[in-house]
């Protein structure tokens, strides 16, 4: 089926990129996953508009995105509440809508969370690169010409008209995540927690850390009590593979939560965020406070199964 | 030193770091490559990515498909029954480099730091065969070692915000090539017209972990006439 003009970007706001669930299997070539920082919101958004879960969506940060429908399009907005509006009327999130040709969807600014996902019926018609449509901003490929979207960009979709028949779908309100300003993020110690002093480990668990304004898609920088490593070991380690959710502590003692734009690094990692809490990392914004809670591998596995079963149940209700 | 047994370190519920030794050494890196290739061939269900580096291999997995205990078991098995005879030899790649002037703005500084001539820096840098210890930092960036002690140079005090694509640079006892324009703190001594990373190509990176690399000096005229 031919792709049709679907959406025009009138203003990209602070930052809007094309993302899916990310690029996997190319880490050996230094290729990072990229992908939606809140994969839960992206998956639900896609299911709402009858797409496959891993279809590409728009990920927009904090405020300012304005898009115009170039045809009638099935659409859903999930993730952060950035106060979406159509013609000054509030636009309900976590459910399907038809955005009529000529209508403009605007994001006024955050009331909770950091990143919204805009799922389009039929997805976004761009060629995948290494199996994914995600934009790699550091390496400049994927998405639309490897860059954040600019005003005037036009996105095509595989025949959004055919999808308009989908019945209206709504994600159950009780399952919609709450995005606070004070977060509890669950972690498992390691891989190099032994390299820190007992006092450093205690600071990490007992303190609250404030999210720095220097945070972006590559990492969340934290300000708070310094985490000291043991005195007899050097500042850095031999570079090794790393993953999104690793919490690295450079020589200055200030922790950074690594996100999915890099595959390697040479700093010690005191702890790693559990898979079930990865979606939260996409919704934490500068100025928020984070408390870390260490849990066991079993608890992490349970938490992940719980999240997956919610998605699975929603998926089944969509059929 | 190569460990008797690998050290396994978990990264939460979705990755295992398999550490084979405690230092940067060609032979430890060779062992990592052997383990990487043999596990890659096995295509273990649930393993979504493998990232080999200097002295360790990171296995990223889907915890809904395989448990860390089971995966550790499989890695242990592979490690015990590893047969280097089944591992293909790494390839050697020649990289032409225009050294100095505007293509290598730090060549003079590096020469002055070591109290040798720029020609001597070029001679030392291009007479050695390097091992690709890992690809990381950005897509396609090869960490090459080891630069002879005579050229070991600390990183720049102030990193550059834009290092041009193709820049050949050194830092401490490592040398590397910037495949895309990025910020960077290494000293740029030259530039290569060779494309290191092409997202549309298969594989996307010219170099793979374990490959051997030799640099050779070319003139500006040769650079202009250079064809892939």
Boltz contact constraints between the chains, C-beta under 6 A:
constraints:
  - contact:
      token1: [A, 24]
      token2: [B, 48]
      max_distance: 6.0
  - contact:
      token1: [A, 24]
      token2: [B, 49]
      max_distance: 6.0
  - contact:
      token1: [A, 25]
      token2: [B, 49]
      max_distance: 6.0
  - contact:
      token1: [A, 27]
      token2: [B, 49]
      max_distance: 6.0
  - contact:
      token1: [A, 27]
      token2: [B, 51]
      max_distance: 6.0
  - contact:
      token1: [A, 29]
      token2: [B, 135]
      max_distance: 6.0
  - contact:
      token1: [A, 29]
      token2: [B, 204]
      max_distance: 6.0
  - contact:
      token1: [A, 29]
      token2: [B, 205]
      max_distance: 6.0
  - contact:
      token1: [A, 30]
      token2: [B, 135]
      max_distance: 6.0
  - contact:
      token1: [A, 30]
      token2: [B, 136]
      max_distance: 6.0
  - contact:
      token1: [A, 30]
      token2: [B, 139]
      max_distance: 6.0
  - contact:
      token1: [A, 30]
      token2: [B, 140]
      max_distance: 6.0
  - contact:
      token1: [A, 30]
      token2: [B, 141]
      max_distance: 6.0
  - contact:
      token1: [A, 31]
      token2: [B, 139]
      max_distance: 6.0
  - contact:
      token1: [A, 129]
      token2: [B, 199]
      max_distance: 6.0
  - contact:
      token1: [A, 138]
      token2: [B, 138]
      max_distance: 6.0
  - contact:
      token1: [A, 139]
      token2: [B, 138]
      max_distance: 6.0
  - contact:
      token1: [A, 139]
      token2: [B, 139]
      max_distance: 6.0
  - contact:
      token1: [A, 139]
      token2: [B, 180]
      max_distance: 6.0
  - contact:
      token1: [A, 141]
      token2: [B, 199]
      max_distance: 6.0
  - contact:
      token1: [A, 188]
      token2: [B, 12]
      max_distance: 6.0
  - contact:
      token1: [A, 190]
      token2: [B, 9]
      max_distance: 6.0
  - contact:
      token1: [A, 190]
      token2: [B, 10]
      max_distance: 6.0
  - contact:
      token1: [A, 191]
      token2: [B, 9]
      max_distance: 6.0
  - contact:
      token1: [A, 191]
      token2: [B, 11]
      max_distance: 6.0
  - contact:
      token1: [A, 191]
      token2: [B, 17]
      max_distance: 6.0
  - contact:
      token1: [A, 238]
      token2: [B, 24]
      max_distance: 6.0
  - contact:
      token1: [A, 238]
      token2: [B, 54]
      max_distance: 6.0
  - contact:
      token1: [A, 238]
      token2: [B, 55]
      max_distance: 6.0
  - contact:
      token1: [A, 239]
      token2: [B, 53]
      max_distance: 6.0
  - contact:
      token1: [A, 240]
      token2: [B, 53]
      max_distance: 6.0
  - contact:
      token1: [A, 240]
      token2: [B, 56]
      max_distance: 6.0
  - contact:
      token1: [A, 241]
      token2: [B, 51]
      max_distance: 6.0
  - contact:
      token1: [A, 241]
      token2: [B, 53]
      max_distance: 6.0
  - contact:
      token1: [A, 241]
      token2: [B, 58]
      max_distance: 6.0
  - contact:
      token1: [A, 243]
      token2: [B, 11]
      max_distance: 6.0
  - contact:
      token1: [A, 243]
      token2: [B, 15]
      max_distance: 6.0
  - contact:
      token1: [A, 263]
      token2: [B, 51]
      max_distance: 6.0
  - contact:
      token1: [A, 263]
      token2: [B, 136]
      max_distance: 6.0
  - contact:
      token1: [A, 264]
      token2: [B, 136]
      max_distance: 6.0
  - contact:
      token1: [A, 272]
      token2: [B, 11]
      max_distance: 6.0
  - contact:
      token1: [A, 272]
      token2: [B, 12]
      max_distance: 6.0
  - contact:
      token1: [A, 274]
      token2: [B, 12]
      max_distance: 6.0
  - contact:
      token1: [A, 274]
      token2: [B, 13]
      max_distance: 6.0
  - contact:
      token1: [A, 275]
      token2: [B, 13]
      max_distance: 6.0
  - contact:
      token1: [A, 275]
      token2: [B, 14]
      max_distance: 6.0
  - contact:
      token1: [A, 297]
      token2: [B, 13]
      max_distance: 6.0
  - contact:
      token1: [A, 300]
      token2: [B, 13]
      max_distance: 6.0
  - contact:
      token1: [A, 301]
      token2: [B, 13]
      max_distance: 6.0
